[in-house]
């Protein structure tokens, strides 16, 4: 998803139907239950990413996702 330049927003990492138990445990170890990940792809190459996490399930709003995307672009520009 990142290399394709698409934002990933997940409301509950434990609810993902194909996520392995080890991956769920890794998220739990760092207190992540929900996340938005924004890749920055420049000239066809993944160069950076910005992630926002929550410690409990969270339904990310379109506005929150857009603000995260805008922050990623502004950070890169800076």
C-alpha positions as CSV (number, residue, x, y, z in Angstrom):
1,X,0.0,0.0,0.0
2,X,2.8,2.4,0.9
3,X,4.8,1.9,-2.2
4,X,1.7,2.5,-4.3
5,X,1.3,5.8,-2.6
6,X,-2.0,5.0,-0.9
7,X,-2.9,6.1,2.7
8,X,-3.9,3.3,5.0
9,X,-6.3,3.9,7.8
10,X,-7.2,1.1,10.2
11,X,-9.8,1.5,12.9
12,X,-8.8,-1.7,14.9
13,X,-5.6,-3.7,14.1
14,X,-7.0,-6.7,16.0
15,X,-10.0,-6.9,13.7
16,X,-8.0,-7.4,10.6
17,X,-9.1,-10.8,9.2
18,X,-5.8,-12.0,7.9
19,X,-3.3,-10.4,10.4
20,X,-1.1,-13.0,12.1
21,X,-1.1,-13.3,15.9
22,X,2.6,-12.3,16.0
23,X,1.8,-9.1,14.2
24,X,-1.1,-8.3,16.5
25,X,1.2,-9.0,19.4
26,X,3.8,-6.5,18.0
27,X,1.1,-3.8,17.7
28,X,0.0,-4.6,21.3
29,X,3.6,-4.3,22.6
30,X,3.7,-0.7,21.5
31,X,0.1,0.1,22.4
32,X,-1.3,0.5,18.9
33,X,-4.9,-0.4,18.2
34,X,-5.6,2.0,15.4
35,X,-3.5,3.9,12.9
36,X,-3.3,6.1,9.8
37,X,-0.2,5.7,7.7
38,X,0.6,8.2,4.9
39,X,3.4,7.3,2.4
40,X,5.3,9.9,0.6
41,X,6.2,8.7,-2.9
42,X,8.4,11.1,-4.9
43,X,9.5,10.4,-8.5
44,X,8.0,6.9,-8.2
45,X,10.0,6.0,-5.0
46,X,8.8,5.6,-1.5
47,X,10.9,8.2,0.5
48,X,9.2,8.5,3.9
49,X,6.0,7.9,5.8
50,X,4.0,9.5,8.5
51,X,2.0,7.4,11.0
52,X,-0.6,8.5,13.6
53,X,-1.5,5.9,16.2
54,X,-4.2,5.4,18.8
55,X,-4.1,3.1,21.8
56,X,-7.7,2.0,21.4
57,X,-9.9,1.3,18.4
58,X,-10.8,4.5,16.5
59,X,-12.9,5.3,13.5
60,X,-10.7,7.8,11.7
61,X,-12.8,10.6,10.1
62,X,-12.1,11.8,6.6
63,X,-10.9,15.1,8.0
64,X,-8.4,13.4,10.3
65,X,-7.0,11.4,7.4
66,X,-6.8,14.5,5.2
67,X,-5.0,16.5,8.0
68,X,-2.5,13.6,8.4
69,X,-1.9,13.5,4.6
70,X,-1.5,17.3,4.5
71,X,1.0,17.2,7.5
72,X,3.0,14.6,5.7
73,X,3.3,16.7,2.5
74,X,4.1,19.9,4.5
75,X,6.8,18.1,6.5
76,X,8.4,16.8,3.3
77,X,8.2,20.3,1.7
78,X,9.9,21.8,4.8
